[in-house]
Every structure is written in structure tokens, then in C-alpha cells.
């Protein structure tokens, strides 16, 4: 059980005040049984309400009831705000956590532990020291709009960020996103800036959703990696990635209903994509499709063996020409290459974020 505490300035009302609540900013329900004479009210929220933004208005009661006050809104949870000098590791006792302003993380990870939750609100900023991580093993959700996006970024204490320095993001067995009701780990309408040029953006055996985001690497030469690893993959759609390479490694996503990369725009990556270290083609047809992929170099396949080629049809490729990338097959034992057919003649409509 949590609570949201409200307060307001007193008015000239002889009977007291009524408090109204909504979860959709449209339908409001009075939540106090009789007018309160206080200028404050604690609204008890069941744990099932985690992640829900509640909207409130107040009326005064005297000779009748006044109109609504100005609107306010809130979400219950432990606030992360200010500077944390030894990282943050969430605990079940204080979960859920909420970032609604700026949380600066020094000397450690912002680690969302298993069975804990962290919510990020409109215009919130998570700023993590270079070479540290946002490490998600529980539930992480950005509850923000396209007009007020959240930001995840990085800094170097006492100096500007150098090339390749930055934050890396790791999702490791985090809470699954469910398309049936939209629950689970979700990053939406978010700017992810100053991503490291090494470990980068890593998904290990989990299926969060990343949608409508703008992601920028701090790599000098386009060598940040969107790294897909394990047996379960993320759903990534309508995002833009600058200086990123899609890297599928040591994995078999062919029996996975989660992995889906579609309607994304990639620019300035070192390679279009890399597949490496597996004994099968790793993906099914349609799991990576309807993307606009523009890179400095072609595609690589390294140490991949099997009986059929990697299916990558229905994408728009390579410096805006529409031609598929020139594949590089290593000399260390790969027996398959890529199947880029059919290739799209133009970038798919709606590719990238809508803001």
C-alpha cells in the first residue's frame, strides 16, 4: 500500500473540500466520503496501482460546491532525485522508484534489481557517470510523452566527455513486455544520449520494448553496438539510432516470438549489421524487416555455420541507394551469408520516431 499526499491553499468554504481523482484526465471520481476540513489529503493507493499516474482536482463546499481547482498529478513511489555518489541499487522494500526531475549517478550503476520497479516521468533526466550502466533486471518504464520526453545521458566528472566515453545500457533477464496489455519493461518517447562506444546497448535473454526513441552514440567512428544475445529478444520499433551497428551474436532467436526490429532508422554505423559465432542462421524471416539502414560499410558474418542463409528481406539499405550491402564473410569457417531479398526500393513509411 502506498499513498499520494495532496495539499492546497485554503479558501473561504464553510463545509470543507472534496477531492476528485482520475487516471485518464477525463473521468473524475470523488474519493472522500464527506468533505474534509483540512487543506491536505492522503490518497491510499493499492500496490496494484504501481505505474499509474493519478490526476487530482479539488472543490470547495459551502453554499453549494465550487468548480474544480487547477489540475495536479502524481505517481507513488520512492523518489530518485539529486546526486548519488555510490550508484543506486534498487531494493524491494522501497520499490517502486520514480524519477520525475534529475537523478545524477556517480561511481556505480543505476541498477534496477529483480522484482523491483522504476518509473520515469515527463522531462525527467537520468545522468550516469561515464563507463557506468543503466542495468535493468527488474521493470523499467518511461511514462512520458513526445512533447515532454525523458532523457538518459552520461557525463564525465570534472571534464567533458571524450570520444567513445558514455553510458551503456544493459537489459539482462528484465521484466517482459506484454503486447496484450502494454505491461512490462518499456522505453518510449525518450532521448538516449552519449551512449558508450564499446559495450553500448545490450539485451541478454529478455524481451522489453523500445519504441519511438532517439538514440545517439558518442562513438567517434560509429562503433556502438545494438547487441542481441540469448534465446529471447527485444521488440524495437520506430526508433532512430545514430552510429550504431546491429550485432546478433551466439544466439538462436528462431523460436522466439519476442525478437522484432522494425520501422527503425540507422545512420552512420560502422557496419550495417554483424552476425557472429553461431551454428545456425540465428533469425527467422520477418524478425528484422522494414528498417532503413544506412552505414559506412557493408555487413559482416563471422564464424556462422549452417545450411541456410540469414534472412534479411524487406529492408531498405546502404547509404540511401536501396542496394543491399556488400557482405563480408570471414575466412574462419562461416558457411552462410545473408539473403537480402526482397530489398525495398524506398524507406518504409513511418520509419523512425514520430517526433
FENWOWO-V20006 format. One record per residue. N is the residue number from 1. RES is the residue in one letter. PHI is phi in radians with two decimals (999 if undefined). PSI is psi in degrees with one decimal (NA if undefined). NEAR is the number of other C-alpha atoms within 10 Angstrom. Layout:
# FENWOWO-V20006
[[N	RES	PHI	PSI	NEAR] [N	RES	PHI	PSI	NEAR]]
This chain:
# FENWOWO-V20006
[[1	X	999	129.6	10] [2	X	-2.09	-176.3	18] [3	X	-2.63	153.0	15] [4	X	-2.03	124.2	15] [5	X	-1.72	126.2	12] [6	X	-1.98	149.2	17] [7	X	-2.60	157.5	11] [8	X	-2.67	168.7	11] [9	X	-1.44	135.9	6] [10	X	-1.11	145.8	13] [11	X	-2.14	178.3	12] [12	X	-1.58	74.2	9] [13	X	-2.17	119.7	16] [14	X	-1.23	-28.9	11] [15	X	-1.66	-38.8	16] [16	X	2.48	-143.3	19] [17	X	-2.45	148.5	24] [18	X	-1.95	146.1	22] [19	X	-2.03	130.1	24] [20	X	-2.07	141.0	16] [21	X	-2.22	147.3	22] [22	X	-2.48	154.1	17] [23	X	-1.95	-0.2	14] [24	X	-2.26	7.1	11] [25	X	1.07	19.0	13] [26	X	-2.23	-57.2	8] [27	X	-1.73	118.1	10] [28	X	-1.93	138.1	15] [29	X	-2.14	134.2	12] [30	X	-1.23	130.3	15] [31	X	-1.93	-5.8	13] [32	X	-1.79	139.2	14] [33	X	-1.25	-31.3	8] [34	X	-2.52	158.3	12] [35	X	-0.97	137.3	16] [36	X	-1.61	141.4	16] [37	X	-1.57	-7.1	16] [38	X	-1.44	164.8	11] [39	X	-1.86	34.1	14] [40	X	-2.68	154.5	15] [41	X	-2.68	133.7	18] [42	X	-1.78	119.6	11] [43	X	-1.73	111.6	16] [44	X	-1.30	130.3	12] [45	X	-2.08	125.0	16] [46	X	-1.15	155.2	11] [47	X	-1.06	-24.5	12] [48	X	-1.15	-12.6	9] [49	X	-1.52	4.1	13] [50	X	-0.96	132.1	19] [51	X	1.54	-1.1	22] [52	X	-1.69	130.4	15] [53	X	-1.52	126.9	16] [54	X	-1.84	136.3	18] [55	X	-1.94	138.2	19] [56	X	-2.29	144.8	21] [57	X	-2.40	152.4	20] [58	X	-2.15	144.5	22] [59	X	-2.13	154.8	19] [60	X	-1.72	146.6	24] [61	X	-2.16	123.8	20] [62	X	-2.61	-109.2	13] [63	X	-1.44	74.3	9] [64	X	1.74	-170.7	9] [65	X	-2.08	135.1	14] [66	X	-1.28	174.5	14] [67	X	-1.28	175.6	11] [68	X	-1.21	149.1	14] [69	X	-1.29	-178.3	13] [70	X	-1.08	155.4	9] [71	X	-1.44	139.6	11] [72	X	-2.31	162.4	12] [73	X	-2.56	159.9	15] [74	X	-2.87	169.3	15] [75	X	-2.43	139.7	23] [76	X	-1.52	150.1	26] [77	X	2.66	167.4	20] [78	X	-1.29	122.4	17] [79	X	-1.35	135.7	18] [80	X	-1.84	115.8	20] [81	X	-2.72	142.9	17] [82	X	1.61	-158.8	11] [83	X	-1.89	132.1	14] [84	X	-1.98	117.6	16] [85	X	-1.52	-6.7	11] [86	X	-2.34	35.5	12] [87	X	1.25	176.6	19] [88	X	-2.35	125.4	20] [89	X	-2.15	110.3	13] [90	X	-1.19	150.5	21] [91	X	-2.17	152.2	16] [92	X	-1.07	-36.2	12] [93	X	-1.01	-37.3	8] [94	X	-1.89	8.3	12] [95	X	-1.42	144.0	19] [96	X	-1.40	159.5	24] [97	X	-1.90	152.7	24] [98	X	-2.39	132.4	24] [99	X	-1.94	116.5	22] [100	X	-2.14	-6.1	21] [101	X	-2.24	-113.5	17] [102	X	-2.20	127.7	18] [103	X	-2.03	119.7	22] [104	X	-1.87	126.6	21] [105	X	-1.98	123.7	27] [106	X	-2.05	151.8	21] [107	X	0.97	36.2	16] [108	X	2.86	178.2	19] [109	X	-1.39	157.8	22] [110	X	-1.65	100.9	26] [111	X	-1.92	117.0	20] [112	X	-1.59	104.1	24] [113	X	-1.29	159.9	20] [114	X	-0.95	142.6	17] [115	X	1.21	11.9	15] [116	X	-2.04	167.3	22] [117	X	-2.35	143.3	27] [118	X	-2.38	128.3	26] [119	X	-2.02	140.5	26] [120	X	-2.11	128.3	25] [121	X	-1.78	177.8	22] [122	X	-0.87	134.3	20] [123	X	1.12	5.9	19] [124	X	-1.22	154.0	23] [125	X	-2.25	129.7	23] [126	X	-1.95	116.9	22] [127	X	-2.11	109.9	22] [128	X	-1.94	135.4	29] [129	X	-1.01	147.1	23] [130	X	-0.94	150.0	25] [131	X	1.18	9.6	22] [132	X	-1.95	174.5	21] [133	X	-2.28	150.9	25] [134	X	-1.55	111.5	23] [135	X	-2.05	109.5	20] [136	X	-1.90	114.9	25] [137	X	-2.10	-5.2	21] [138	X	-1.97	-130.2	22] [139	X	-1.97	131.1	25] [140	X	-2.31	126.3	26] [141	X	-2.43	134.4	21] [142	X	-1.75	117.8	23] [143	X	-1.82	67.0	22] [144	X	-2.34	164.7	19] [145	X	-1.79	169.8	15] [146	X	-1.22	-24.4	16] [147	X	-1.50	-16.6	10] [148	X	-2.38	63.6	13] [149	X	-1.19	153.0	22] [150	X	-1.41	164.5	29] [151	X	-2.32	133.0	24] [152	X	-2.02	123.1	21] [153	X	-2.55	-173.0	23] [154	X	-2.51	162.4	27] [155	X	-2.59	162.5	21] [156	X	-1.98	118.5	16] [157	X	-1.07	123.2	11] [158	X	1.40	4.6	6] [159	X	-2.81	159.4	7] [160	X	-1.18	154.9	9] [161	X	-1.11	133.7	16] [162	X	-1.50	167.2	13] [163	X	-1.00	138.5	14] [164	X	1.35	-12.4	22] [165	X	-1.37	150.3	24] [166	X	2.78	-167.9	28] [167	X	-1.55	151.1	32] [168	X	-2.11	153.4	27] [169	X	-2.07	126.7	22] [170	X	-2.25	123.8	20] [171	X	-1.95	110.9	24] [172	X	-2.22	101.9	20] [173	X	0.97	36.1	19] [174	X	-1.27	172.9	25] [175	X	-1.09	133.3	23] [176	X	-1.23	144.6	20] [177	X	-1.51	133.2	21] [178	X	-1.95	115.5	15] [179	X	-1.20	-22.0	11] [180	X	-1.10	-36.5	6] [181	X	-2.31	2.8	7] [182	X	1.33	12.2	10] [183	X	-1.49	165.2	16] [184	X	1.80	-170.8	20] [185	X	-1.25	124.5	27] [186	X	-2.56	124.7	23] [187	X	-1.97	117.4	23] [188	X	-2.39	150.8	24] [189	X	0.89	50.5	26] [190	X	-2.32	141.1	28] [191	X	-1.66	121.4	19] [192	X	-1.95	109.6	22] [193	X	-2.10	154.6	19] [194	X	1.00	48.9	26] [195	X	-1.34	141.1	31] [196	X	-1.02	152.0	27] [197	X	-1.54	13.9	25] [198	X	-2.16	-90.4	18] [199	X	-1.12	-41.1	19] [200	X	1.18	-124.9	25] [201	X	-2.02	107.9	24] [202	X	-2.16	129.8	17] [203	X	-2.13	122.1	22] [204	X	-2.18	107.0	19] [205	X	0.89	52.6	18] [206	X	-2.74	162.7	25] [207	X	-2.33	67.6	29] [208	X	-1.33	173.3	30] [209	X	-2.03	133.8	25] [210	X	-2.10	117.5	21] [211	X	-2.49	142.4	22] [212	X	1.02	40.3	23] [213	X	-1.99	158.2	27] [214	X	-2.02	120.3	22] [215	X	-2.12	124.9	22] [216	X	-2.17	125.2	20] [217	X	-1.48	151.7	31] [218	X	-1.75	15.1	26] [219	X	-1.15	140.3	25] [220	X	-1.29	-28.0	14] [221	X	-2.22	16.0	16] [222	X	1.47	30.7	21] [223	X	-2.00	43.2	24] [224	X	-1.56	148.7	29] [225	X	-2.09	129.7	28] [226	X	-1.57	92.8	19] [227	X	-1.69	121.0	19] [228	X	-1.93	122.6	24] [229	X	-2.50	140.4	21] [230	X	1.97	-155.2	17] [231	X	-1.93	-13.8	19] [232	X	-2.20	134.3	23] [233	X	-2.14	166.6	26] [234	X	-1.40	166.3	24] [235	X	-1.86	117.8	20] [236	X	-2.19	119.5	22] [237	X	-2.56	149.6	23] [238	X	0.94	39.7	21] [239	X	-1.99	160.9	25] [240	X	-2.04	136.7	22] [241	X	-2.19	125.8	23] [242	X	-1.92	123.3	23] [243	X	1.19	40.0	26] [244	X	-2.07	147.8	32] [245	X	-2.03	131.1	25] [246	X	-1.27	123.6	24] [247	X	-2.25	110.2	20] [248	X	-1.83	120.1	23] [249	X	-2.36	135.0	19] [250	X	0.91	37.8	17] [251	X	-2.38	163.1	23] [252	X	-2.39	100.2	20] [253	X	-1.68	10.9	22] [254	X	-1.23	-25.1	16] [255	X	-1.75	13.7	12] [256	X	-1.75	127.8	16] [257	X	-1.54	-3.2	13] [258	X	-1.55	-42.3	22] [259	X	-1.12	122.6	25] [260	X	-2.76	119.9	20] [261	X	-2.05	114.0	21] [262	X	-2.62	149.4	24] [263	X	1.00	36.3	26] [264	X	-1.83	155.6	26] [265	X	-2.05	125.5	24] [266	X	-2.01	132.4	25] [267	X	-2.33	140.8	22] [268	X	1.13	22.6	21] [269	X	-1.28	154.2	26] [270	X	-1.09	-40.9	23] [271	X	-2.28	159.8	26] [272	X	-1.06	-49.7	27] [273	X	-2.91	163.3	22] [274	X	-2.36	132.2	19] [275	X	-2.05	133.9	24] [276	X	-2.64	149.9	20] [277	X	1.03	64.5	17] [278	X	-2.66	163.4	18] [279	X	-1.95	28.1	17] [280	X	-2.79	168.7	19] [281	X	-1.19	-12.3	23] [282	X	1.46	-32.6	24] [283	X	-2.36	162.1	21] [284	X	-1.64	158.5	16] [285	X	-1.00	135.2	13] [286	X	1.65	-10.9	16] [287	X	-1.36	-27.4	21] [288	X	-2.20	100.0	20] [289	X	-2.69	164.7	21] [290	X	1.03	37.3	25] [291	X	-1.92	156.6	26] [292	X	-1.93	103.8	28] [293	X	-2.04	113.4	27] [294	X	-2.18	116.9	25] [295	X	-2.34	171.2	25] [296	X	-1.28	-42.9	16] [297	X	-2.08	-176.6	18] [298	X	-1.43	-147.1	19] [299	X	-1.94	150.0	23] [300	X	-2.12	145.1	21] [301	X	-2.30	120.5	24] [302	X	-2.23	113.7	21] [303	X	1.13	36.6	20] [304	X	-1.94	124.5	25] [305	X	-2.06	164.4	20] [306	X	2.65	-177.9	15] [307	X	-1.71	-15.3	10] [308	X	-2.36	164.4	13] [309	X	-1.47	161.4	18] [310	X	-1.30	120.3	21] [311	X	-1.47	116.7	21] [312	X	-2.33	39.8	21] [313	X	-1.29	164.8	20] [314	X	1.15	39.4	22] [315	X	-2.16	158.7	27] [316	X	-1.87	126.8	27] [317	X	-2.06	156.9	25] [318	X	1.06	84.8	23] [319	X	1.05	32.6	18] [320	X	1.27	8.7	14] [321	X	-1.52	-21.4	13] [322	X	1.46	-11.3	18] [323	X	-1.36	141.9	15] [324	X	-1.14	153.5	24] [325	X	-1.22	151.3	23] [326	X	-1.26	119.0	13] [327	X	-1.42	142.6	19] [328	X	-1.90	121.0	15] [329	X	-1.88	124.8	19] [330	X	-1.19	164.4	15] [331	X	-1.67	15.1	10] [332	X	-1.87	28.2	9] [333	X	2.06	0.9	12] [334	X	-1.15	135.2	18] [335	X	-2.01	0.7	19] [336	X	-2.21	162.6	20] [337	X	-2.27	-157.5	23] [338	X	-1.78	148.5	22] [339	X	-1.96	103.3	16] [340	X	-1.58	0.9	20] [341	X	-1.55	145.1	12] [342	X	-1.40	145.2	13] [343	X	-1.60	146.4	18] [344	X	-1.43	145.4	20] [345	X	-1.55	-9.8	14] [346	X	-2.64	157.5	13] [347	X	-1.08	138.0	21] [348	X	-1.07	141.0	19] [349	X	-1.05	136.7	10] [350	X	1.48	10.2	13] [351	X	-1.21	137.4	20] [352	X	1.52	177.8	23] [353	X	-1.17	159.9	19] [354	X	-1.71	22.0	11] [355	X	-2.49	NA	11]]
